[in-house]
Amino acid sequence: MHALINEGAARGDMLPRSVNSLYTHLRDMTVAAEGDGLVGCCGLSICWEDLAEVRSLVVRAEQRGLGVGRKLVESCLSEAVTLGIYRVFTLTYVVDFFRDMGFTVVNKDILPQKIWADCLNCHKFPDCDETAMLIEL
Ligand SMILES: CC(C)(COP(=O)(O)OP(=O)(O)OC[C@H]1O[C@@H](n2cnc3c(N)ncnc32)[C@H](O)[C@@H]1OP(=O)(O)O)[C@@H](O)C(=O)NCCC(=O)NCCS
């Protein structure tokens, strides 16, 4: 999972994750697998009582366009509902993908919890070039 995410980060598709961050948040991750191989992954991180984030979404390059990414995000959204969390956001470069899934573009200012928790430690802060998107479930 670390290699898959960091290959995506090296291409500029997403932010990198450290091994430590992945272990710390391992229970956040949903994975798609084929046999023993990892096809994709996506995380759902709880940020606040009513707010969670979809993050670290990636599908192996040769298996894209088959609906895996959509299923991973749907699984995370379904988990949010099960947890009673009805607002889910993402910070992304694939705006059209998330728009297709029902997310809308929002101002990052409405996500202060994310900024306190993660953005302050991001090497891009304060010049974030990702788009904030939110879905109300
Ligand atoms: C974005 C990504 C996860 C999509 O995974 P995928 O398995 O190829 O997506 P799906 O096959 O489930 O596609 C679902 C829909 O989104 C569309 N879509 C897929 N990738 C897209 C993209 N990069 N931009 C816009 N739309 C996209 C598909 O056309 C499809 O539409 P349809 O249902 O009308 O056919 C994958 O392209 C990827 O891993 N990209 C690199 C990492 C990345 O950008 N992660 C997002 C970080 S926030």
Ligand as a Chemical Component Dictionary entry (heavy atoms), coordinates in Angstrom:
data_LIG
# 
_chem_comp.id                   LIG 
_chem_comp.type                 NON-POLYMER 
_chem_comp.pdbx_formal_charge   0 
_chem_comp.three_letter_code    LIG 
# 
loop_
_chem_comp_atom.comp_id 
_chem_comp_atom.atom_id 
_chem_comp_atom.alt_atom_id 
_chem_comp_atom.type_symbol 
_chem_comp_atom.charge 
_chem_comp_atom.model_Cartn_x 
_chem_comp_atom.model_Cartn_y 
_chem_comp_atom.model_Cartn_z 
_chem_comp_atom.pdbx_ordinal 
LIG C1  C1  C 0 -8.728  8.506  -9.637  1  
LIG C2  C2  C 0 -8.670  6.979  -9.663  2  
LIG C3  C3  C 0 -8.576  6.445  -8.240  3  
LIG C4  C4  C 0 -9.935  6.450  -10.334 4  
LIG O1  O1  O 0 -9.928  5.030  -10.211 5  
LIG P1  P1  P 0 -10.611 4.112  -11.344 6  
LIG O2  O2  O 0 -10.716 2.744  -10.789 7  
LIG O3  O3  O 0 -9.898  4.272  -12.612 8  
LIG O4  O4  O 0 -12.030 4.807  -11.451 9  
LIG P2  P2  P 0 -13.390 4.124  -11.931 10 
LIG O5  O5  O 0 -13.079 3.104  -12.974 11 
LIG O6  O6  O 0 -14.138 3.652  -10.725 12 
LIG O7  O7  O 0 -14.125 5.353  -12.581 13 
LIG C5  C5  C 0 -15.313 5.870  -12.070 14 
LIG C6  C6  C 0 -15.728 7.030  -12.948 15 
LIG O8  O8  O 0 -14.805 8.118  -12.821 16 
LIG C7  C7  C 0 -14.263 8.461  -14.081 17 
LIG N1  N1  N 0 -12.843 8.735  -13.865 18 
LIG C8  C8  C 0 -11.891 7.824  -13.568 19 
LIG N2  N2  N 0 -10.709 8.438  -13.411 20 
LIG C9  C9  C 0 -10.915 9.750  -13.625 21 
LIG C10 C10 C 0 -10.067 10.889 -13.606 22 
LIG N3  N3  N 0 -8.761  10.789 -13.349 23 
LIG N4  N4  N 0 -10.638 12.091 -13.871 24 
LIG C11 C11 C 0 -11.952 12.189 -14.139 25 
LIG N5  N5  N 0 -12.809 11.140 -14.169 26 
LIG C12 C12 C 0 -12.288 9.934  -13.920 27 
LIG C13 C13 C 0 -14.456 7.251  -14.955 28 
LIG O9  O9  O 0 -14.564 7.636  -16.301 29 
LIG C14 C14 C 0 -15.736 6.658  -14.422 30 
LIG O10 O10 O 0 -16.870 7.293  -14.982 31 
LIG P3  P3  P 0 -18.126 6.376  -15.444 32 
LIG O11 O11 O 0 -18.622 5.700  -14.193 33 
LIG O12 O12 O 0 -19.060 7.400  -15.996 34 
LIG O13 O13 O 0 -17.569 5.431  -16.436 35 
LIG C15 C15 C 0 -7.453  6.473  -10.487 36 
LIG O14 O14 O 0 -7.471  7.103  -11.746 37 
LIG C16 C16 C 0 -6.103  6.731  -9.829  38 
LIG O15 O15 O 0 -5.622  5.906  -9.041  39 
LIG N6  N6  N 0 -5.480  7.886  -10.159 40 
LIG C17 C17 C 0 -4.175  8.206  -9.596  41 
LIG C18 C18 C 0 -4.272  8.575  -8.137  42 
LIG C19 C19 C 0 -5.232  9.705  -7.910  43 
LIG O16 O16 O 0 -5.358  10.642 -8.684  44 
LIG N7  N7  N 0 -5.915  9.610  -6.752  45 
LIG C20 C20 C 0 -6.827  10.610 -6.314  46 
LIG C21 C21 C 0 -6.161  11.405 -5.247  47 
LIG S1  S1  S 0 -7.306  12.455 -4.468  48 
# 
loop_
_chem_comp_bond.comp_id 
_chem_comp_bond.atom_id_1 
_chem_comp_bond.atom_id_2 
_chem_comp_bond.value_order 
_chem_comp_bond.pdbx_ordinal 
LIG C1  C2  SING 1  
LIG C2  C3  SING 2  
LIG C2  C4  SING 3  
LIG C2  C15 SING 4  
LIG C4  O1  SING 5  
LIG O1  P1  SING 6  
LIG P1  O2  DOUB 7  
LIG P1  O3  SING 8  
LIG P1  O4  SING 9  
LIG O4  P2  SING 10 
LIG P2  O5  DOUB 11 
LIG P2  O6  SING 12 
LIG P2  O7  SING 13 
LIG O7  C5  SING 14 
LIG C5  C6  SING 15 
LIG C6  O8  SING 16 
LIG C6  C14 SING 17 
LIG O8  C7  SING 18 
LIG C7  N1  SING 19 
LIG C7  C13 SING 20 
LIG N1  C8  SING 21 
LIG N1  C12 SING 22 
LIG C8  N2  DOUB 23 
LIG N2  C9  SING 24 
LIG C9  C10 SING 25 
LIG C9  C12 DOUB 26 
LIG C10 N3  SING 27 
LIG C10 N4  DOUB 28 
LIG N4  C11 SING 29 
LIG C11 N5  DOUB 30 
LIG N5  C12 SING 31 
LIG C13 O9  SING 32 
LIG C13 C14 SING 33 
LIG C14 O10 SING 34 
LIG O10 P3  SING 35 
LIG P3  O11 DOUB 36 
LIG P3  O12 SING 37 
LIG P3  O13 SING 38 
LIG C15 O14 SING 39 
LIG C15 C16 SING 40 
LIG C16 O15 DOUB 41 
LIG C16 N6  SING 42 
LIG N6  C17 SING 43 
LIG C17 C18 SING 44 
LIG C18 C19 SING 45 
LIG C19 O16 DOUB 46 
LIG C19 N7  SING 47 
LIG N7  C20 SING 48 
LIG C20 C21 SING 49 
LIG C21 S1  SING 50 
# 
